[in-house]
Amino acid sequence: MENFKIGLAHIPSFIFWIIIAIYAAILFLSYRRIAKFHSSRLGYLLFFLKLLAMGFLVLLFLEPVLSWQYRGKEKSDICVLVDGSRSMGLKSERNLTRAEVAFQVIGSEYFQELAKKFKLHYFQFSQGVLELGESDLGLIKSPEGRFTNTAQALEFVNRNLKDKGISSCVLISDGANNWGEDPVRISREIGIPVYTIAIPGSSGKSVERKVSILNVRFNRRIMVDNLAQIEVVFKSQGFQNQKATLELRQQDTIVFRKQVLLDVSIPMQKASIKWIPGEVGTFQYRVLLYTDEGGQVPPAEYTFTSTVESPHLNLLYIEGTPRWEFKFLKRALEADSNIDLTCFLRMGKTKFLQVDAGSESKRKAFPNTIEEISRYQIVIIGDVERKFLGDEFLSNLSTCVSEMGTGLLFLGSKAIGSGDYEHSPVAQALPVVAGTPEFCWIAGDFCLNLTKEGSLHPIFNYIEDPGANRKFWSSLPAMSGCVPVRAVKAGATVLAVNSAVQGNPVVLAVQNFGKGKTAFWGVDTTWKWKVSPSQPGSCGGQEDAYQKFWGQLFRWLAVREPPEAGPQIEVALQKDNYDMGEPFRAIICVSGVKKSVEGSEPVPQVQAVLSTPDGEDINLSLSPVGAEAGEFYVDYFPESPGRYRIAVQGKAGDVMLEKKEISFTVSSKDIETDRPETDPDLLLKIAEASGGKCFSVENIASLPAEVTENKSRATKIKVEKRLSDLFYLFGFIGAISLEWIIRKRRDMF
């Protein structure tokens, strides 16, 4: 025994001791007077008994504590999590409720054996976590939780208890998890073994796992070598944050594959599939959704047919000098059977010469009017000065782009680099502000470096993975020199840069201009990709990169998109109908916010109000979605069935946003009690992910033996002893009664 101490549970104030001292003094004086008339021994005996009674009374109030330490083995701590959701109130196979079976489990001899080896700490969980003392364990038989969030309970152990010495966790549940994050992932990260006990249902029926594809939105005609997209609506059941694979196959060839997350709280989801068709024809496509559980869960499939077409493009190419870029690009365009090229090359000070392949058989006049320019879907301007083209042509060209959807491409040259077009009629269509007459070209070799936006853009869409795609384009042969850029327009998007240049290292920038699209390509040595497709050194290459780049650039310019809408609010729910007790999540997004002249984007301010069936309006607290400005979410738990409405309004900068509303219905069905299936498979995965083991109610006899691998640790164990209050109470009564009896027999009243 070490460090023996006597302490007090209640520390009295100084006045208390003064009162005790005065009372003792009065007692002493009164019994001293008795001793003068009777025996002195009798007087002091009565004084002692009175003092003893007062001592017992003082100890009853102060509650002294005896403490000491000894060397021994301290029991490890175990956390016992018991499901307290309403589904535990359903009947089990034993004609008892699942909660009553769980109560029998923790009162069984096996848990008593477990308690001899470990310190057990009980908690009940559903939408929250509640600690239970020994006297509170009866609450387990009365589950009232509105939904089951197993991941939150495991996270509670990880965050609050693991550092306090919890060595393992026992989870008692029916496994019918219906909200929150993936409990299997949390169990894997928790760092201690989780032993699960599966409480059976009345029929032993488990949650059925299945996936299905409800709808696929697609275009029956899509463009070759251009980005195609379909929207897939799929549904899952019985999966808790489990990964599945979404595939698109053209015949038997996989053209797209990505991972999606199946979540029991989001039974219906949407996913986008993007790919670039590489050949012309009519093809049958199959959308497949499957899990890693093989034949246990049949895959979902949806088949559709689309025709891949190669649109016929009319291109007008105006060039000032027969440079290498012009020769290679002209040759590539003429080799494309789906492009009709009209090419004019400047000859002398005032003349153009038609130099395309069809020039000998069909001579064309240089287009100058709006009607003549609008016959071309794309206009390419090379190394040609503004004054040579004339402001009338440039004005009409700007009108064709903005009002008729003509695509416009400026190629890198000293003409554009000199800033000659900065104040021209076509200046607004340019995505950038180029250099000056004194600084019109930047010399030096460099490899192409895509921006984040560029690695995802259709022009550079070569490899599905953005990182690998960026690496591919940067591995192409180095290009020589580029146009200096002084500024990027507010509505433009930079897709590629020259990382060797300071300031604005823009190589490719694009923007929408009215109904059309414009692009600025600030280099003139793309031909090196064609000449040296496998050039050794730090910059490698791919043979078809040259054709791929120009083909996708022109087809992107040719696709006419509707004009951009102004800032607007979008509100989305996972579904339109919810069960009682089922929480919903609303996603609110503000799109179409344009950057200011300074280049900054105003932060949207949004308010959301929920109108309940009872006529109450509740202001919802919105949380941002990651670091993205303008995206918010809110979780809410409806209290009663009926029709609910969410109204969202706000502003972006000085622009007031149009109010948007969305409605949903909460049925009288209960998310817990109307879905009686249990999910022992989930409990098995939770246990296996943590290094624990899953038990049924029938085989929990081996639980104490399994948990014994968490060994007790040698330490100094502190012991505290406190006598019962009854001891002090009876001591007080005994002493005061004996004193009274003596006084009564001696007739001392």
PyMOL commands that set and color helices and strands:
alter all, ss='L'
color gray80, all
select helices_A, chain A and resi 14-37+40-62+86-89+98-106+109-117+134-141+150-164+183-189+294-296+324-335+370-373+386-389+391-404+414-417+427-429+452-456+458-460+466-474+527-531+545-558+680-690+697-707+725-745
alter helices_A, ss='H'
color red, helices_A
select strands_A, chain A and resi 2-8+64-74+76-83+118-125+129-132+166-173+194-198+210-217+221-223+228-237+242-250+253-262+268-275+281-291+300-309+313-319+339-347+351-354+378-381+407-411+432-434+442-446+449-450+479-482+485-488+493-497+506-513+516-521+568-573+577-580+584-591+604-611+617-620+623-624+631-636+642-652+655-670+694-696+713-721
alter strands_A, ss='S'
color yellow, strands_A
deselect
rebuild
show_as cartoon
